[in-house]
Amino acid sequence: MLNRRHLLGLFAAAVAPLSARAEVAPPRSEIRPDLAKHFTDAGTAGTFVGYKTKDYLIIASDPDRSGQAFRPASTFKIANSLIALETGVVADPDKDVFKWDGVTRDIEAWNHDHTLRSAIAASVVPVYQEIARRIGSERMQKYLDLVDYGNHNTGGGIDQFWLTGDLRIDPIQQIDFVDRLRRGALPISARSQELVRDILPVTKIGDAVIRAKTGLLGAETGKPTLGWLVGWAEKEGAQTVFALNLDIREPRHAAQRMALAQQCLGDIGAI
């Protein structure tokens, strides 16, 4: 079964604006084993969880893996951006510049100066490590507790805890966090949430829009082991929050994250 505690937390947040109604539809969940076939056909294993906000319906391809926690890798850049803006470490996502440190890295896009907007688009790990160092351990812990992010654990170093350290988050928790950001319901300023929603990378598919962030565990070693994609899809006024992760068994699997997400979103009528 899906983790009931997480489900209830997610749906309690989702239906909060409807509290004035006499009755609120109970949370519903649906297991869709057919969605798992997309991962099998790609030669790997993974999970997709989608939350259809209008229907208060959560759909999962794998009920066990949907509650399994992993390091967030670069999906943590969403939270890191929020905290940077909220603490003033970044005042303006388009004007504040992080200078390249001069170290040439394998990913060419990292070998340049960046703003917050360009850094999240290129998923520039060194920039976000510098942001985390400027935030500092005490403030970082404060905000992870405040926004209830994953297991809240910053062990392993202020610039490593989401990459090789002790921070863990499962797909249901990812959806809960991203949905609160989508709705502007996190316990931080509306401005910080609006700016992060605005800088999230966008993919357009016909009349649908996907705002999402990738993550890749083990990327810093050149041997990635797990890939994430989390965000939400918008089509004709309907929004579906989703989280996908998969085992990286071959290099091509990292590149297939968005395609797999689109297949699953299409199957559940979200795009």
Secondary structure, 3 states (H helix, E strand, C coil): CCCHHHHHHHHHHHHHHHCCCCCCCCCEEEECHHHHHHHHHCCCCEEEEEEECCCCEEEECCCCHHHCCECCHHHHHHHHHHHHHHHCCCCCCCCCCECCCCCCCCCHHHCCCECHHHHHHCCCHHHHHHHHHHHCHHHHHHHHHHHCCCCCCCCCCCCCCCCCCCCCECHHHHHHHHHHHHHCCCCCCHHHHHHHHHHCCEEEECCEEEEEEEEEECHHHCCCCEEEEEEEEEECCEEEEEEEEEECCCCHHHHCHHHHHHHHHHHCCCC
